[in-house]
Amino acid sequence: MLSNQLTVAEKPEKFFVTFNDFMSLPLFFYHTIGVDPYESTSSNYVQSRWLYVNFMVHVTNMGFNFVMECMFVVLYYKDTESIVDVCMTICYVGFVLVSQLKTISVWRQKSKLNALVREMESIFPSPNRVEQQKYRVDYYLRRCRFFLRGFSGLYLVLVVTYSFYIYVKYLIQHWLMQSTEVEKAMPYFSISPWDWHNNWSYYLMYLLQVLGAYTATTGHISADILIYAVNMQLVMHFDYLSNELAEFKNDAAMLHGTKSYAKDLKLLQDLISYHNKLLGLSDVMNNVFGMPLLLNFLTSSVMVCFVGFQMTLGLSADHTVKLALFLISAVSEIYLICYFSDLLIVASESVASAVYKMEWFEGDSRFRKMLIFIALRAQKPVCLKATVFLDISMETMTMFLKMSYRLFCVIRTMYQ
């Protein structure tokens, strides 16, 4: 009987959204490659020994594949017949390099990320139905998961397509069509320290390349979806603050009492303090993720140019489809970064509008002076920043496309 009562009492807690619900997918991908991006008191504990062994396996294999691909570029970059293979390998090398740099950048900022996570946990809505409805936590969680799963799914489709297309094609031609002219090939162009063509080491080399592709893809998307998860929570908090300010009831204007004035001032002080904390968390977020964001814009421009250049060379249909998938993934990544930054800009600017909608004209001088400070702070919108070089917004997407097109024209002219 007691166990039944406990079950009934504990059951409603499952319906409440927690901070880890937003962060579960980034943590899952990071843990699969042996990386623990931050330490949290509420997240599930993962044995550090298992993470370390997993991390060393992925890093060693990734370094091996990276060196082999770089050697391929060095040996064949002057061969005009291999220009397409070299361009594709340059994209692979750039993708791997950015993935590792983004992982290292997040790891180096782990202390700041730990502080950011703890602060965001402390202000996350408590497991109370009324409070979570005020924050509309369910809505933001569904929206966050939609983008996180869609973006990570797109890149997983990309890596699966690139990794297994060659082998599936070989199986179809060799076993089903009984073709004797088909040869074994690797999914990615690289030099091999041994001859794998006619022995079992082909499968070992193939497996190493597939594992390396997964490591690069996971390191690439994990930082991005971690940014999206943190950004969406800040948007949720800014929207909540705007609603609280817009719906603020000036009890002193109706009751004309000193106690009511003190109560209003205390509530307003709490909201101002809440706003200051959100601004501080935004600064910490940009300090942690500024370098990964900058790497995204710099390298994506180059990769888009190389991919677009290859698509103009009259390749086969299967190569064109693979390149188109690569192009869509790179452009989607930049678009989502700009989109999430724009969400943050709109949410932070709405605080100033909410202040104007308040019953400020009925408050006393102290009340109105406090509103001036929060309105002034809200005049400067909060956004994602790629270090100090770039404030990201939807206008940045236009700039990115223009820059990519100019680089594409330069590469095309040099080739001709």
Buried (B, 14 or more C-beta within 10 A) or exposed (E): EEEEEEEEEEEEEEEBBBBBBBBBBBBEBBBBBBBBBBEBEEBEEBEEEEBEEBBEBBBEBBEBBBEBBBBBBEEBEEEEEBBBBBBBBBBBBBBBBBBBBBBBBBBEBBEBBBBBBBBBBEBBBEBEEEEBEBBBBBEBBEBBBEBBEEBBEBBBEBBBBBBBBBBEEBEEBBEEEEEEEBEBBBBBBBBBEEEBEEEEEBEEBBEBBBBBBBBBBBBBBBBBBBBBBBBBBBBBBBBBBBBBBBEBEBBBBEEEEEEBBEBBBEBBEEBBEBBEBBBEBBEBBBBBBBBBBBBBBBBBBBBBBBBBBBBEBEBEEEBBEBBEBBBBBBBBBBBBBBBBBBBBBBBBBBBBEBBEEBBBEEBEEEBEEBBEEBBEBBEEBBBBBBBEEBBBBEEBBEBBBEBBBEBBEEBBEEEE
